[in-house]
Amino acid sequence: VTPSVPSAGAGRVEVPRSVTAVLGQDVVLPCRYRAQEQEQVVQVTWLKRGPGAAPAEVAVLNPQHGEHVQEAFAGRVLRHGHGDLEDGAIVLRN
């Protein structure tokens, strides 16, 4: 699962190269955007990418419209942080 990032921004997205998960336990998928002056993160979209398949939307984090998790991931995907979306991390449960 990866966050969708527009290419026009001047800031920098920081995500680990890989995250190790233990079967049956929760895992945090970090994503931090280092905004430049005058930039503001207004939405974070997480996508699931698989070999030979089109990316599928997992979750959208938006401070005005709230969080939306696709039904296939309902109850398993939660926002990890609070406040500004510069921290767009999510938790995958179980």
C-alpha positions in Angstrom: 0.0 0.0 0.0 1.4 3.4 -1.0 0.3 7.0 -0.6 -0.6 8.8 -3.8 1.6 11.9 -4.2 1.1 14.7 -6.8 4.3 15.6 -8.6 3.7 19.4 -8.6 4.7 20.0 -4.9 8.0 21.4 -3.9 8.0 19.5 -0.6 9.3 16.0 0.1 7.4 12.8 0.9 9.2 10.6 3.4 8.2 6.9 3.5 10.3 3.9 4.5 11.6 1.7 1.6 9.8 -1.3 3.3 7.8 -2.1 6.4 7.8 -5.5 8.1 4.5 -6.8 9.4 3.8 -9.7 11.7 0.8 -11.9 10.6 -2.1 -11.2 12.9 -0.7 -8.0 14.4 -1.2 -4.3 13.6 1.3 -2.4 11.5 1.8 1.3 11.0 2.5 2.5 7.4 4.3 5.8 7.9 4.0 8.7 5.4 5.3 12.2 6.2 5.2 15.2 3.9 7.9 17.8 4.6 6.0 20.8 3.3 7.8 23.9 2.0 6.6 27.4 3.1 3.1 28.2 1.9 2.3 24.6 1.2 -0.5 22.7 3.0 -1.5 19.1 2.7 -5.3 19.0 1.9 -5.7 15.3 1.3 -3.8 12.0 1.5 -4.9 9.0 -0.6 -3.6 5.5 0.0 -3.5 3.0 -2.8 -2.9 -0.7 -3.0 -0.7 -1.7 -5.8 -0.2 -5.3 -6.9 1.6 -7.0 -9.8 -0.4 -6.8 -13.0 -3.4 -5.0 -11.4 -4.5 -1.4 -11.5 -3.9 0.5 -8.2 -7.0 0.3 -5.9 -7.9 3.0 -3.5 -7.7 2.0 0.2 -8.3 5.2 2.1 -8.7 8.9 1.7 -7.8 11.3 4.6 -9.3 14.7 4.2 -9.6 17.3 7.1 -12.8 18.8 5.6 -14.6 15.7 4.5 -13.2 13.2 7.1 -11.7 9.9 6.5 -13.1 7.4 3.9 -12.0 3.8 3.9 -13.1 1.5 1.1 -15.5 -1.2 2.2 -13.0 -4.0 1.6 -10.7 -2.4 4.3 -13.4 -1.2 6.7 -12.5 -1.8 10.3 -8.9 -2.7 9.3 -7.5 0.7 8.2 -7.3 3.7 10.6 -5.5 7.0 10.5 -2.5 6.7 12.8 -1.9 10.4 13.5 -4.0 13.4 14.4 -4.0 17.0 13.3 -2.2 18.2 10.2 -2.1 15.8 7.3 1.7 16.2 7.0 1.6 13.0 9.0 -0.5 10.8 6.7 0.3 7.5 8.4 -2.2 4.7 8.6 -2.6 1.5 10.7 -3.4 -1.8 9.1 -5.1 -3.9 11.7 -4.6 -7.7 12.0 
